[in-house]
């Protein structure tokens, strides 16, 4: 693993380089290099899983004061699921740094979803041990949390119901949604929805489906109320 290249790419410091290498060391690599006494990343993955859940939970609690516990749990589950972790790892090109055994390498392990998800969590575990929880939060703020605020996980949330509940707590008004524009070819459509609250155009949202566009419009409206 090229530690210097990794640190430069992510603009991150690491005191214990052995710990960083361990985060990217797969068990297949350890099995093929027994004389060198390498340690795989499985224990770091266990720790990183807990650190990630805490970091996401803290963010949701602080930034979504109107979100009920059940909705926070649902959104957190979407953020920390394997599919999302794979996306995070791919965005950061973590696959380039994994130490694999020859057999695992030849069978495509470097792009295997479960392996990439594990490496992302093990990296967070190593970062926590080396730099502390605050540094983990800074890393999440730089690379993960913006995806949440941009609505990347709106498919997992019912922001329309949240907006309805919030508005009805303060005023008895109607909320209406309208698709105001469709763009792109049939196989790659993009929809733009607007939300009206008491006949006033409040916010717009963009999505790949009509439902997603409406959900994002509702999320933007909720964010405006919470500012």
VMD Tcl script that draws the C-alpha trace (Angstrom):
set ca {
  {0.00 0.00 0.00}
  {1.32 3.44 -0.95}
  {0.65 5.27 2.33}
  {2.06 8.60 1.15}
  {-0.13 8.60 -1.95}
  {-3.18 7.71 0.11}
  {-2.60 10.46 2.67}
  {-1.99 13.03 -0.05}
  {-5.10 12.06 -2.00}
  {-7.40 12.33 1.03}
  {-5.45 15.21 2.60}
  {-5.38 13.32 5.86}
  {-2.70 12.68 8.48}
  {-1.93 9.33 10.09}
  {0.57 8.76 12.85}
  {0.55 4.95 12.89}
  {1.14 3.85 9.31}
  {0.98 0.18 10.31}
  {-2.57 0.75 11.53}
  {-3.51 2.37 8.23}
  {-2.04 -0.55 6.27}
  {-3.93 -2.98 8.48}
  {-7.20 -1.26 7.57}
  {-6.58 -2.18 3.93}
  {-5.20 -5.68 4.53}
  {-7.56 -8.49 3.54}
  {-7.37 -11.88 5.26}
  {-6.31 -13.51 1.96}
  {-3.16 -11.37 1.95}
  {-2.34 -12.37 5.51}
  {-2.78 -16.06 4.66}
  {-0.24 -15.77 1.85}
  {2.32 -13.88 3.94}
  {2.28 -15.75 7.24}
  {6.02 -15.31 7.88}
  {5.64 -11.53 7.98}
  {2.92 -11.63 10.65}
  {0.53 -9.18 9.01}
  {-2.84 -8.55 10.66}
  {-6.07 -8.38 8.65}
  {-8.68 -5.64 8.95}
  {-11.57 -7.64 10.44}
  {-11.27 -6.27 14.00}
  {-10.93 -2.71 12.68}
  {-14.05 -3.29 10.59}
  {-15.96 -4.20 13.76}
  {-14.84 -0.97 15.43}
  {-15.44 1.17 12.36}
  {-18.99 -0.09 12.03}
  {-19.79 1.24 15.53}
  {-17.97 4.54 14.95}
  {-19.85 5.12 11.69}
  {-23.24 4.44 13.26}
  {-22.49 6.86 16.08}
  {-21.29 9.58 13.71}
  {-24.35 9.29 11.48}
  {-26.69 9.12 14.48}
  {-25.17 12.28 15.94}
  {-25.53 14.11 12.62}
  {-29.18 13.11 12.17}
  {-30.05 14.04 15.75}
  {-28.50 17.49 15.47}
  {-29.51 18.41 11.92}
  {-33.02 16.98 11.77}
  {-34.73 18.15 14.95}
  {-38.20 17.43 13.54}
  {-37.41 13.87 12.45}
  {-38.98 11.18 14.66}
  {-36.91 8.30 16.02}
  {-38.33 5.77 13.58}
  {-37.47 7.92 10.57}
  {-33.94 8.55 11.87}
  {-33.45 4.81 12.26}
  {-34.67 4.20 8.72}
  {-32.44 6.88 7.22}
  {-29.38 5.73 9.17}
  {-29.95 2.18 7.94}
  {-29.94 3.43 4.33}
  {-26.72 5.38 4.89}
  {-24.75 2.56 6.55}
  {-26.02 -0.34 4.40}
  {-23.54 -2.26 2.26}
  {-24.65 -0.62 -0.98}
  {-23.97 2.86 0.40}
  {-20.62 1.88 1.90}
  {-19.56 0.47 -1.46}
  {-20.44 3.77 -3.12}
  {-18.41 5.68 -0.51}
  {-15.41 3.39 -0.99}
  {-15.60 3.65 -4.78}
  {-15.86 7.45 -4.68}
  {-12.67 7.51 -2.58}
  {-11.00 4.86 -4.78}
  {-10.28 2.67 -1.76}
  {-10.13 -0.40 -4.00}
  {-6.79 0.79 -5.38}
  {-5.12 0.42 -1.98}
  {-6.39 -2.96 -0.76}
  {-3.76 -5.64 -0.07}
  {-5.14 -8.91 -1.46}
  {-3.95 -12.47 -1.86}
  {-3.29 -13.60 -5.42}
  {-6.39 -15.79 -5.54}
  {-8.67 -13.04 -4.30}
  {-7.10 -10.61 -6.74}
  {-7.61 -12.93 -9.69}
  {-11.29 -13.47 -8.87}
  {-12.08 -9.74 -8.80}
  {-11.87 -9.17 -5.06}
  {-10.72 -5.58 -5.52}
  {-14.19 -4.63 -6.77}
  {-16.23 -7.09 -4.69}
  {-18.96 -5.11 -2.89}
  {-18.69 -6.81 0.51}
  {-14.92 -6.35 0.53}
  {-15.13 -2.67 -0.35}
  {-17.76 -2.06 2.33}
  {-15.58 -3.81 4.92}
  {-12.54 -1.72 3.95}
  {-14.47 1.52 4.35}
  {-15.51 0.55 7.88}
  {-12.05 -0.71 8.81}
  {-10.54 2.58 7.64}
  {-12.90 4.48 9.96}
  {-11.88 2.17 12.79}
  {-8.20 2.87 12.13}
  {-8.81 6.60 11.86}
  {-10.63 6.56 15.19}
  {-7.77 4.76 16.95}
  {-5.10 6.95 15.38}
  {-6.72 10.40 15.41}
  {-9.79 10.18 17.65}
  {-13.52 10.59 17.19}
  {-13.39 14.28 16.25}
  {-11.19 13.48 13.26}
  {-13.65 10.79 12.17}
  {-16.41 13.41 12.26}
  {-14.31 15.77 10.14}
  {-13.76 12.98 7.60}
  {-17.50 12.26 7.49}
  {-18.25 15.97 7.11}
  {-15.90 16.16 4.13}
  {-16.88 12.99 2.30}
  {-20.19 11.52 3.52}
  {-22.49 14.02 5.21}
  {-22.81 16.28 2.13}
  {-24.43 13.34 0.35}
  {-27.11 13.25 3.06}
  {-27.81 16.98 2.94}
  {-28.01 16.89 -0.86}
  {-30.85 14.36 -0.68}
  {-28.93 11.31 -1.93}
  {-30.92 9.13 0.48}
  {-34.31 10.72 -0.04}
  {-35.54 7.42 -1.49}
  {-35.37 6.00 2.03}
  {-37.33 8.78 3.68}
  {-40.91 10.01 3.65}
  {-40.20 13.74 3.75}
  {-43.69 14.49 2.43}
  {-45.28 13.03 5.56}
  {-42.78 14.87 7.76}
  {-43.59 18.17 6.05}
  {-47.33 17.54 6.36}
  {-46.99 16.80 10.07}
  {-44.75 19.79 10.70}
  {-46.96 22.29 8.87}
  {-50.14 21.05 10.54}
  {-48.56 21.61 13.95}
  {-48.36 25.34 13.27}
  {-51.04 26.11 10.70}
  {-54.01 24.51 9.01}
  {-52.97 24.74 5.37}
  {-52.89 22.52 2.32}
  {-49.75 21.16 0.69}
  {-49.73 20.36 -3.01}
  {-47.06 18.93 -5.32}
  {-46.75 19.46 -9.06}
  {-44.28 18.17 -11.65}
  {-43.39 21.35 -13.53}
  {-40.77 19.97 -15.92}
  {-39.46 16.73 -17.41}
  {-36.05 16.56 -19.07}
  {-33.96 13.95 -20.83}
  {-34.65 10.81 -22.90}
  {-37.16 8.21 -21.78}
  {-34.48 5.91 -20.34}
  {-32.84 8.69 -18.34}
  {-35.60 11.09 -17.27}
  {-35.18 13.92 -14.80}
  {-38.23 15.40 -13.10}
  {-38.58 18.76 -11.38}
  {-41.31 19.08 -8.76}
  {-42.50 22.09 -6.83}
  {-44.32 22.12 -3.51}
  {-47.05 24.66 -2.78}
  {-47.97 25.53 0.77}
  {-51.20 27.53 1.03}
  {-51.00 28.37 -2.72}
  {-47.46 29.73 -2.36}
  {-44.68 28.08 -4.34}
  {-42.25 27.10 -1.65}
  {-39.45 24.89 -2.96}
  {-38.53 22.69 -5.92}
  {-36.86 19.30 -6.04}
  {-35.16 17.28 -8.77}
  {-35.21 13.49 -9.09}
  {-35.04 10.53 -11.45}
  {-38.67 9.70 -10.70}
  {-41.69 11.87 -9.94}
  {-41.83 10.48 -6.41}
  {-38.15 11.24 -5.77}
  {-38.55 14.80 -7.08}
  {-41.52 15.40 -4.78}
  {-39.66 13.94 -1.79}
  {-36.69 16.21 -2.42}
  {-38.94 19.25 -2.75}
  {-40.47 18.36 0.62}
  {-37.00 17.92 2.14}
  {-35.89 21.35 0.92}
  {-39.02 22.87 2.44}
  {-38.32 21.15 5.77}
  {-34.71 22.37 5.70}
  {-35.95 25.93 5.19}
  {-38.21 25.66 8.23}
  {-35.33 24.31 10.34}
  {-32.85 27.06 9.44}
}
mol new
graphics top color blue
foreach p $ca { graphics top sphere $p radius 0.5 }
foreach p [lrange $ca 0 end-1] q [lrange $ca 1 end] { graphics top cylinder $p $q radius 0.2 }
display resetview
